[in-house]
Each structure stands twice: as C-alpha cells, then as structure tokens.
Amino acid sequence: MKMKFKKFFLVLLMACSVYCLPQSVYAQEPQELSFVYGTNHYDGAVYSSAFIPPVVDTVYLLADHPSILASRLTDVYYWPITNEYRADWDTANIIVEGQLEILRGNTVIDTVQMTEYVIQYNGLNLMDTIRLYLGEEAVKARENFEGLQAQYREDLYLYYQDMNEYRQGFQAALADLQAGLITEDELPEPPEPLQDLALFSTNLLWGFPINLPAGNYRIRLRTNDNEVIPESVKDLVIFEHQNEGIGYDVFSEERWSVPESAKNVNDVIYTLRDQIFFIEPYHQKQYVERYYVRMNNPQDSVSRVDRMIWVSHRSAENVSLSISTSSGDFIETLENYFVQQLAGSRLGYEIIPFDPETMNQPSFTAFRIDLQTWSNLKGIALLDQDGKIIETSQRDIHILNTDLNWLVYPLAGLPILLGLFMLSRRKRKVRNVKVVGVG
C-alpha cells in the first residue's frame, strides 16, 4: 500500500512540476527604441521609400530633385532570413522633432526645418503626374484630395440609386415591350458609368525636404533642446546621372510578360525566323551602381562603385523606328496594343490593336515587328520628330537559323565516331604484329 502511495505521489509531483514550468514566450521582449531615418526619395522616375537603420552610416540621394528625410524612433530588429534590419512600425513610429543640419566638412551650410509633405499622382499616368507637395501646398493638396474623395462617394451613391431606378424601369419597360405596348427604341437607357477616382495621395506626413547639388555632405539632427542626437550623424552622398540614352524592352508575341532588355548600344537582339515581336523604347539614365542601389536599399552589400547601371525613367514618345534590311531602310510607327485574356479554362492571351471606343487604356505602346515581312532584318534605330537618328538608339538584330539545328547532333557525335575509328584501327594494327622467336 505504501509503495502504491509513493508511486502515486511521485507521478503527481512530476505532473505538478510540468505545469509549474515557465511557458515559452513568443512575444519579443520590450527593447529600447532606436533612432532611424526613413526616406521618400525621387529615384529618377517616381518616389520610393527606404529604411535606414543605425548600422548604415551613409545616405544616398539624387541631386537637384526634392526628397524627404524623416527622423523616427522605432523598434529595430534583425531578420536573419534576408540578413537585414527591419523596423516594427506598429510597435512605435515616433516623430523626432528638431532641425536637420547639413554640413560640408565641419561647417553647417544649411539648416532644414521639418515640414508637412504629401505625394500625389494620377494612377493612369504615374510617371508624368507624380509630385511632391511641401508645407502649405501639401495641406491644400491633401484637402483637395479629401474633397474629391467625398465628391466621388456622393457621386457613387447617386449612381447606384440611378442604377436601381434603371433596373426597375427596365423590367417594367421589358414587360411593356413583350406586350407590344412599346418598341425597343423606347427602352430606357442605363446611366452613364462613373469615372474612377484616378488620383492617389499619401496622408499628410512630416519630414525634412532635401534638394542639393551633387557632392559629399554630412547630416545631423539637432533637437529643440539644442542637443545633437549622436545616432543621427550620417554621411550624405548626393549624386547625379553619368549618361543618358535609349533602351528597349523586347518580347515575342508568345512571351509578353517576360521581356528582354537591350540597354547598351552593343547589346544584340536575338530572335527566331518568322517570329512576331514587339519593341518598347524608353529613355534611360546611367548611374554609379553603388550610389543608385544603396539609395533604394541602404543595407545592400554587393553593389560596387566601379560599375554602372542603366535605369529607365520614361517611355520614348513622338518617335519612329528605322528598320535596316539587306534591301533598304524602312520606317515603323508606334502603336497602342491591348492584351486580351482568352476565355475558357485554358490560360492564355492575345495581343490586339487598342480600340479607344471599347477599351479603357492600352496595355502597352510599342513597335510591332513581323519577321515574315522583314525576313532580312539587320538592325534598328530610333528617329526623332525631325527624322534624325537618336544617339545610343542603334541595335543589331540577329535572326537565329533554327533550320540547321539538326547539325548539332552529328557534330556532337563526330568526336565519338572519330575515337571509335582510331580504336578500331589500333586494334587491327595490334593483331598484325608478329612476335619473333615465340612458339
């Protein structure tokens, strides 16, 4: 009996000890908030954002374009999957007030005050309409956007009311039509569709506007208590583009979603015989790779200062394409196209000319090249409105002759056949050797 009681007591003690052990804690322990910078920077085409943790000591921005530097206190943590530091903005996103001092050497050359800002753009034409508003203009721009939103909601409500009335009236008119009381011409017309609100806007935000010529600077944040925050001291590299040029995106009719780029003048465009492909031209700028990459990803560790990178920033408009063939030069014009998804269970699409009467907006604008027409195509160049070749727009085109692909197999087997021939010949020679003095 005592043995059973002891066993029961031991089991009970073990069970209690298990329940009394501390449970696993999944929430991150509260940490001290860190001073960080965030940017809303102009990248040559649009405004992008970047997070600058304390471990990054240099900020990169484009010259002669306004960008925003925001000072914040937040919880910074390390994310081992991407080998990056990240900010937990949901935990803390506290504005650090003060004045941003810009230095050249040890001399303060400018003191920037914190101000409101808003970024807005038209969703139908992002690159041409994106704009940064500062100060009072930002407040007015945001108020205007909120007014447009309110008006759109009211118009949408009225539109749905009109649609309900139309549906009811249409059903009644349809009954009259079937009864022969009215003709089809007397059926009610549906209300005009409401145009979508294409304007997009950020909230009213706070930051320091930076717009400087190219050069090397330093920045630091001086608080309202006239103290410099040590973690705010960073090097600031303001850079500009090195060259400008013309680049192309090239894609076949079957691979519209996977374009190939031809950014350099010495890039060759390869295509197959009898193929239809499209060429999209765009203006591009060349930057020092490290500067541009680290502007968008401050924690980058692989970009190099001795390499260059081409970046497209807007489509080429009011241009034509000069097509060089063995029988002369021809001109092709830019056209708008629409990518139409095919109906049915099979995935697919077709590219058709854009029709403004039945379609909202084109999917892309490009030159269409049909190699059944231009079978002897040699190269292309872009022409301006005066018919002159735009510098850096020339590209060679090589048409791959896939009809001779079968030659690869006999050529690949030729060394094997040659080896077998040599082996057979050597064996015959060995058989013919007579050994003197044996037998």
Backbone torsions as a table, in degrees:
resi	resn	phi	psi	omega
1	MET	NA	-42.4	179.4
2	LYS	-65.3	-37.0	179.5
3	MET	-63.6	-43.6	179.3
4	LYS	-62.2	-40.7	-180.0
5	PHE	-64.8	-40.5	179.3
6	LYS	-63.8	-42.8	179.2
7	LYS	-62.5	-44.2	179.0
8	PHE	-61.8	-41.5	-179.9
9	PHE	-64.0	-40.9	179.3
10	LEU	-64.9	-43.3	178.8
11	VAL	-62.2	-43.8	179.5
12	LEU	-62.9	-40.0	179.5
13	LEU	-64.7	-41.6	178.4
14	MET	-64.5	-41.7	179.7
15	ALA	-63.6	-42.6	179.0
16	CYS	-64.5	-38.2	-179.5
17	SER	-65.4	-35.0	178.5
18	VAL	-65.1	-45.8	-178.7
19	TYR	-70.9	-23.1	-179.1
20	CYS	-86.4	-11.0	178.9
21	LEU	-66.7	146.4	178.9
22	PRO	-65.2	136.9	-179.9
23	GLN	-77.6	157.3	178.9
24	SER	-64.6	138.9	-179.3
25	VAL	-106.1	117.5	-177.5
26	TYR	-95.3	-26.0	179.9
27	ALA	-73.3	141.8	179.1
28	GLN	-69.8	137.8	178.6
29	GLU	-62.1	142.5	177.5
30	PRO	-57.0	131.9	-178.5
31	GLN	-121.3	163.3	177.0
32	GLU	-70.0	136.1	-179.2
33	LEU	-71.0	147.1	-177.4
34	SER	-111.3	148.8	174.0
35	PHE	-81.7	129.7	179.6
36	VAL	-138.6	163.1	169.9
37	TYR	-110.1	149.9	168.5
38	GLY	-128.6	148.8	-179.8
39	THR	-121.0	145.3	160.2
40	ASN	-117.8	93.0	-168.2
41	HIS	-111.8	150.5	175.0
42	TYR	-81.1	124.2	-175.6
43	ASP	-103.2	14.6	-178.9
44	GLY	104.3	-17.4	179.3
45	ALA	-135.9	-49.2	-178.3
46	VAL	-137.1	-177.3	176.2
47	TYR	-98.2	129.8	178.1
48	SER	-121.0	170.8	179.8
49	SER	-124.4	154.7	178.6
50	ALA	-149.4	151.0	179.1
51	PHE	-108.8	129.0	-177.1
52	ILE	-115.0	98.4	-179.0
53	PRO	-75.4	171.6	-178.4
54	PRO	-60.1	-27.2	-176.6
55	VAL	-73.3	-15.6	179.1
56	VAL	-89.0	127.9	-175.1
57	ASP	-107.5	-1.1	-177.8
58	THR	-134.6	134.2	176.7
59	VAL	-108.0	135.6	179.8
60	TYR	-117.4	131.2	178.0
61	LEU	-141.1	155.1	178.5
62	LEU	-76.0	145.6	-179.4
63	ALA	-77.7	149.0	170.6
64	ASP	59.8	27.3	173.3
65	HIS	-138.1	134.8	-179.2
66	PRO	-70.1	131.2	172.9
67	SER	-130.5	168.2	-177.0
68	ILE	-119.0	134.8	173.2
69	LEU	-116.5	120.3	-177.5
70	ALA	-110.4	135.7	179.0
71	SER	-102.8	129.0	-175.4
72	ARG	-141.1	157.8	165.9
73	LEU	-110.4	128.1	-178.9
74	THR	-152.9	174.4	177.5
75	ASP	-91.6	117.6	-178.6
76	VAL	-103.8	132.2	178.2
77	TYR	-134.0	159.7	-178.8
78	TYR	-95.5	132.8	179.8
79	TRP	-111.9	100.2	-171.9
80	PRO	-67.1	-22.9	-177.8
81	ILE	-62.4	-41.3	179.5
82	THR	-106.8	2.3	179.7
83	ASN	57.9	46.9	-177.2
84	GLU	-136.7	156.7	170.1
85	TYR	-92.9	139.7	-179.2
86	ARG	-129.8	162.3	-179.4
87	ALA	-109.2	134.5	174.0
88	ASP	-93.6	83.1	-176.1
89	TRP	-66.1	-25.4	179.6
90	ASP	-68.6	-29.9	178.6
91	THR	-74.6	-45.8	-178.7
92	ALA	-156.6	135.7	175.4
93	ASN	-147.9	72.9	-171.2
94	ILE	-99.0	124.8	177.5
95	ILE	-70.0	131.5	175.5
96	VAL	-100.3	111.0	-176.0
97	GLU	-83.4	157.1	178.9
98	GLY	152.4	-160.5	177.8
99	GLN	-121.5	136.4	178.5
100	LEU	-91.1	119.8	179.1
101	GLU	-97.6	133.2	177.8
102	ILE	-109.8	127.2	-174.7
103	LEU	-119.5	146.1	167.2
104	ARG	-116.6	110.4	-170.7
105	GLY	69.9	-124.4	177.5
106	ASN	-106.3	9.8	-175.9
107	THR	-104.4	128.8	175.3
108	VAL	-76.5	117.0	-178.0
109	ILE	-100.3	-15.2	179.2
110	ASP	-162.0	147.3	174.4
111	THR	-123.2	119.3	-174.0
112	VAL	-103.6	129.3	178.1
113	GLN	-88.9	146.5	176.0
114	MET	-69.1	140.3	-178.1
115	THR	-146.2	166.4	176.0
116	GLU	-75.1	151.1	173.7
117	TYR	-151.0	154.4	178.9
118	VAL	-141.7	140.1	174.2
119	ILE	-113.1	126.3	-179.4
120	GLN	-131.8	153.6	176.4
121	TYR	-161.1	160.3	175.1
122	ASN	-90.8	122.9	-176.5
123	GLY	-63.4	-18.8	178.9
124	LEU	-86.2	-12.5	-178.7
125	ASN	-153.3	70.3	-171.2
126	LEU	-59.4	-53.4	-170.1
127	MET	-66.1	-32.9	-176.9
128	ASP	-87.1	-12.8	-173.5
129	THR	-117.8	-10.3	-176.6
130	ILE	-66.1	136.3	-175.1
131	ARG	-151.0	145.1	175.9
132	LEU	-103.3	123.9	177.1
133	TYR	-106.0	140.3	-178.0
134	LEU	-123.1	149.7	172.3
135	GLY	60.4	-132.5	-177.7
136	GLU	-63.3	-34.1	177.3
137	GLU	-61.8	-37.7	178.8
138	ALA	-64.7	-43.1	179.3
139	VAL	-61.9	-45.3	-179.5
140	LYS	-66.3	-39.9	179.8
141	ALA	-63.6	-40.8	179.0
142	ARG	-67.7	-41.6	178.1
143	GLU	-62.4	-40.2	178.1
144	ASN	-63.2	-41.9	178.9
145	PHE	-63.3	-43.7	179.2
146	GLU	-64.8	-34.7	175.4
147	GLY	-65.0	-41.7	177.6
148	LEU	-65.0	-38.3	177.0
149	GLN	-61.8	-46.1	-180.0
150	ALA	-62.6	-41.8	179.2
151	GLN	-65.3	-38.4	179.6
152	TYR	-65.6	-42.1	178.4
153	ARG	-62.2	-40.4	178.7
154	GLU	-66.4	-44.2	178.7
155	ASP	-63.6	-36.9	179.7
156	LEU	-66.5	-39.6	177.6
157	TYR	-62.5	-45.2	179.3
158	LEU	-65.6	-35.5	179.5
159	TYR	-64.6	-44.3	178.5
160	TYR	-64.6	-35.6	175.3
161	GLN	-62.2	-46.1	179.2
162	ASP	-62.8	-37.6	179.5
163	MET	-66.1	-40.3	177.9
164	ASN	-63.4	-43.6	177.9
165	GLU	-64.0	-38.4	179.5
166	TYR	-64.1	-44.9	-178.7
167	ARG	-61.9	-43.3	178.8
168	GLN	-64.1	-45.4	179.5
169	GLY	-65.6	-34.1	-179.2
170	PHE	-68.7	-40.6	178.7
171	GLN	-62.8	-41.7	178.5
172	ALA	-66.3	-42.2	179.8
173	ALA	-67.0	-34.0	179.0
174	LEU	-65.0	-38.2	176.5
175	ALA	-65.1	-41.0	177.3
176	ASP	-64.6	-36.6	179.0
177	LEU	-64.6	-43.7	179.8
178	GLN	-67.0	-27.5	177.9
179	ALA	-84.1	-4.8	179.0
180	GLY	81.2	15.5	-178.2
181	LEU	-82.7	-26.3	179.3
182	ILE	-135.8	167.8	175.8
183	THR	-102.0	170.7	-179.8
184	GLU	-61.7	-30.9	-179.8
185	ASP	-66.3	-18.5	-177.8
186	GLU	-93.7	2.0	176.4
187	LEU	-67.1	143.0	-177.7
188	PRO	-66.9	147.9	178.0
189	GLU	-89.5	141.9	177.6
190	PRO	-69.5	155.0	178.7
191	PRO	-66.6	155.0	178.6
192	GLU	-63.0	132.3	178.7
193	PRO	-60.3	145.3	-178.9
194	LEU	-82.2	130.1	177.1
195	GLN	-69.7	135.1	178.8
196	ASP	-65.1	150.9	174.2
197	LEU	-78.0	105.3	-173.9
198	ALA	-85.7	-12.5	-177.6
199	LEU	-78.9	131.0	175.5
200	PHE	-115.1	148.4	-177.3
201	SER	-148.6	142.5	168.9
202	THR	-76.8	168.9	170.4
203	ASN	-70.5	172.4	175.3
204	LEU	-74.3	114.2	-174.5
205	LEU	-114.5	170.6	-179.2
206	TRP	-125.5	137.8	178.0
207	GLY	-174.0	-177.7	-179.8
208	PHE	-105.5	117.5	177.2
209	PRO	-73.9	132.1	179.3
210	ILE	-120.8	125.1	177.3
211	ASN	-147.8	96.5	-172.0
212	LEU	-129.3	155.9	170.7
213	PRO	-72.1	164.6	-178.2
214	ALA	-59.6	141.0	179.3
215	GLY	158.9	178.7	179.0
216	ASN	-106.1	129.6	-177.1
217	TYR	-134.7	177.7	168.3
218	ARG	-132.6	151.3	178.5
219	ILE	-128.1	154.6	173.9
220	ARG	-157.4	151.8	-179.1
221	LEU	-105.2	122.7	175.8
222	ARG	-103.7	120.9	-176.4
223	THR	-72.8	173.1	178.3
224	ASN	-67.4	-13.7	174.8
225	ASP	-89.6	9.7	178.0
226	ASN	66.5	30.6	176.6
227	GLU	-115.4	140.1	177.7
228	VAL	-87.5	128.8	176.1
229	ILE	-78.2	117.4	-175.3
230	PRO	-57.2	-39.1	-177.9
231	GLU	-70.3	-10.7	-178.3
232	SER	-85.7	-9.9	-177.5
233	VAL	-76.7	118.4	-179.2
234	LYS	-139.5	154.2	167.1
235	ASP	-77.4	144.9	179.9
236	LEU	-126.3	116.7	178.4
237	VAL	-106.3	115.5	175.7
238	ILE	-102.2	119.8	-173.5
239	PHE	-125.4	164.0	178.5
240	GLU	-131.5	170.3	-178.8
241	HIS	-73.5	154.6	-178.7
242	GLN	-94.9	-36.6	-179.5
243	ASN	-147.3	165.1	173.4
244	GLU	-126.2	154.9	-179.4
245	GLY	-168.9	-171.2	178.4
246	ILE	-114.6	132.1	174.8
247	GLY	-121.4	167.5	-179.4
248	TYR	-135.0	144.2	163.4
249	ASP	-106.2	127.8	-175.6
250	VAL	-122.0	130.6	178.3
251	PHE	-148.8	146.8	178.4
252	SER	-81.4	166.9	-179.1
253	GLU	-62.6	-30.0	-177.9
254	GLU	-85.9	-13.9	-175.3
255	ARG	-130.2	55.1	-177.1
256	TRP	-62.6	-35.5	-175.5
257	SER	-83.3	-1.8	-178.4
258	VAL	-127.9	74.9	-178.7
259	PRO	-76.2	154.0	171.4
260	GLU	-103.4	144.3	-178.3
261	SER	-101.0	141.9	172.6
262	ALA	-127.4	85.8	-172.8
263	LYS	-90.2	-32.4	-175.6
264	ASN	-99.6	152.4	-179.4
265	VAL	-60.5	-33.5	-178.5
266	ASN	-87.0	4.0	174.4
267	ASP	-70.7	138.9	179.0
268	VAL	-107.3	134.7	177.1
269	ILE	-93.4	117.9	179.1
270	TYR	-101.5	138.2	179.1
271	THR	-147.9	168.0	-179.0
272	LEU	-97.5	153.3	179.2
273	ARG	-64.5	141.7	178.8
274	ASP	65.3	20.6	-179.4
275	GLN	-93.4	152.2	171.7
276	ILE	-105.3	125.5	178.0
277	PHE	-139.4	165.9	-175.6
278	PHE	-122.1	146.5	-180.0
279	ILE	-124.7	118.8	176.4
280	GLU	-103.3	115.8	178.2
281	PRO	-90.1	148.5	177.2
282	TYR	-151.1	154.5	173.6
283	HIS	-80.3	142.5	-178.7
284	GLN	-140.6	158.3	177.7
285	LYS	-127.5	150.6	-178.3
286	GLN	-107.6	131.9	-178.8
287	TYR	-126.8	160.7	168.4
288	VAL	-64.7	127.4	-172.0
289	GLU	-56.0	-48.4	-176.3
290	ARG	-61.5	-43.4	-177.6
291	TYR	-60.9	-49.0	-175.0
292	TYR	-70.0	-43.7	-177.8
293	VAL	-64.5	-43.4	-177.1
294	ARG	-76.8	-16.2	170.6
295	MET	-65.6	-41.0	-178.6
296	ASN	-88.0	-26.7	178.7
297	ASN	-137.5	85.3	-174.5
298	PRO	-59.2	-20.6	-178.7
299	GLN	-93.3	9.4	177.2
300	ASP	-59.7	143.9	-178.9
301	SER	-130.5	6.0	-175.4
302	VAL	-117.1	-16.4	-179.7
303	SER	-68.0	155.4	-174.9
304	ARG	-125.6	149.4	-178.3
305	VAL	-80.4	-16.1	-178.7
306	ASP	-96.7	10.7	177.2
307	ARG	-118.7	154.5	-179.9
308	MET	-114.1	157.4	-180.0
309	ILE	-137.9	134.8	175.7
310	TRP	-91.6	136.0	-179.4
311	VAL	-131.2	122.5	177.2
312	SER	-76.5	142.2	-177.5
313	HIS	-130.7	-15.9	173.3
314	ARG	-167.4	154.1	-180.0
315	SER	-69.7	149.3	176.1
316	ALA	-84.1	123.9	-178.3
317	GLU	-119.5	162.2	179.5
318	ASN	55.4	44.2	179.5
319	VAL	-130.3	163.6	173.9
320	SER	-132.7	167.2	-174.9
321	LEU	-113.1	124.4	174.3
322	SER	-90.3	121.8	-177.9
323	ILE	-107.1	118.9	-179.8
324	SER	-95.9	126.4	176.6
325	THR	-128.4	172.7	179.5
326	SER	-69.3	-14.7	-179.9
327	SER	-108.3	8.6	176.9
328	GLY	136.2	-177.8	179.5
329	ASP	-105.4	142.9	-179.4
330	PHE	-133.6	159.5	-176.5
331	ILE	-114.3	133.1	176.1
332	GLU	-120.6	143.7	-177.4
333	THR	-106.0	156.3	176.2
334	LEU	-70.4	138.9	177.7
335	GLU	-134.6	153.5	176.2
336	ASN	-91.2	140.4	-178.6
337	TYR	-132.4	155.4	-179.9
338	PHE	-125.4	132.3	178.0
339	VAL	-93.0	114.8	-175.7
340	GLN	-107.2	123.8	177.5
341	GLN	-71.1	138.4	179.6
342	LEU	-80.3	140.5	179.1
343	ALA	-75.3	153.6	178.5
344	GLY	111.2	179.8	-176.2
345	SER	-78.1	-22.4	-179.6
346	ARG	-79.3	134.3	178.0
347	LEU	-75.0	141.3	178.0
348	GLY	168.1	174.3	-179.3
349	TYR	-156.9	167.8	172.3
350	GLU	-137.6	148.2	-179.8
351	ILE	-101.1	121.1	-177.3
352	ILE	-127.3	157.0	176.2
353	PRO	-60.0	143.5	-178.9
354	PHE	-73.8	132.7	177.7
355	ASP	-115.9	107.0	-177.5
356	PRO	-64.1	-18.0	-179.2
357	GLU	-75.5	-30.4	-174.6
358	THR	-119.0	-5.5	-176.3
359	MET	-125.4	147.2	-176.9
360	ASN	-71.1	-53.9	-178.6
361	GLN	-155.0	152.9	-179.3
362	PRO	-69.4	151.6	175.7
363	SER	-76.2	-34.7	176.9
364	PHE	-163.6	164.9	176.8
365	THR	-122.3	125.3	-172.9
366	ALA	-158.7	172.4	170.9
367	PHE	-93.5	132.2	178.2
368	ARG	-97.8	125.0	-179.2
369	ILE	-117.2	118.5	177.8
370	ASP	-107.6	111.4	-175.7
371	LEU	-74.0	-8.0	170.0
372	GLN	-71.5	-25.7	175.7
373	THR	-89.5	-43.0	-178.3
374	TRP	-107.9	62.1	-175.5
375	SER	-69.7	-21.1	-179.1
376	ASN	-109.1	36.0	-177.7
377	LEU	-65.9	135.1	-178.6
378	LYS	-114.7	-37.6	-176.3
379	GLY	-172.8	173.9	-179.1
380	ILE	-137.0	160.6	172.6
381	ALA	-154.4	151.7	-178.7
382	LEU	-94.7	137.1	-179.9
383	LEU	-112.0	140.5	176.2
384	ASP	-82.0	-172.2	-176.8
385	GLN	-65.1	-23.8	178.9
386	ASP	-89.7	3.5	179.5
387	GLY	80.6	13.6	179.2
388	LYS	-94.6	144.8	179.8
389	ILE	-67.8	129.2	177.4
390	ILE	-79.4	129.4	-177.7
391	GLU	-58.6	143.2	179.5
392	THR	70.4	13.2	-179.2
393	SER	-98.3	-4.9	-177.8
394	GLN	-74.3	137.5	174.5
395	ARG	-142.2	140.4	172.4
396	ASP	-84.0	147.5	177.0
397	ILE	-123.4	127.8	177.2
398	HIS	-113.6	123.7	177.6
399	ILE	-93.6	119.7	-177.1
400	LEU	-76.6	131.1	-179.5
401	ASN	-92.2	88.4	-177.4
402	THR	-76.3	-8.1	178.1
403	ASP	-65.6	-21.5	-178.3
404	LEU	-99.5	15.1	-179.2
405	ASN	-61.3	-28.9	-177.5
406	TRP	-64.0	-20.8	179.4
407	LEU	-67.6	-20.3	-178.6
408	VAL	-62.7	-38.4	-174.2
409	TYR	-70.2	-49.3	176.7
410	PRO	-64.7	-34.4	178.0
411	LEU	-66.2	-37.8	178.3
412	ALA	-67.9	-32.4	-179.4
413	GLY	-85.8	-8.6	-177.6
414	LEU	-60.0	-44.9	178.2
415	PRO	-61.0	-34.9	179.2
416	ILE	-67.2	-45.5	178.7
417	LEU	-61.7	-40.7	178.9
418	LEU	-64.1	-39.9	178.6
419	GLY	-65.0	-41.3	178.3
420	LEU	-64.8	-38.4	178.5
421	PHE	-63.6	-44.7	-180.0
422	MET	-65.4	-38.7	179.0
423	LEU	-64.8	-43.0	179.1
424	SER	-64.4	-41.5	179.7
425	ARG	-64.2	-39.1	-179.5
426	ARG	-67.3	-37.9	178.4
427	LYS	-63.5	-39.4	179.0
428	ARG	-63.6	-39.2	178.7
429	LYS	-64.5	-39.1	-180.0
430	VAL	-64.8	-38.1	179.9
431	ARG	-65.9	-31.1	-177.2
432	ASN	-82.8	-3.5	-179.9
433	VAL	-75.4	127.1	177.8
434	LYS	-103.9	125.7	-179.5
435	VAL	-92.1	117.0	-176.1
436	VAL	-80.5	136.7	174.9
437	GLY	87.7	10.0	179.4
438	VAL	-111.3	136.9	177.8
439	GLY	90.1	NA	NA
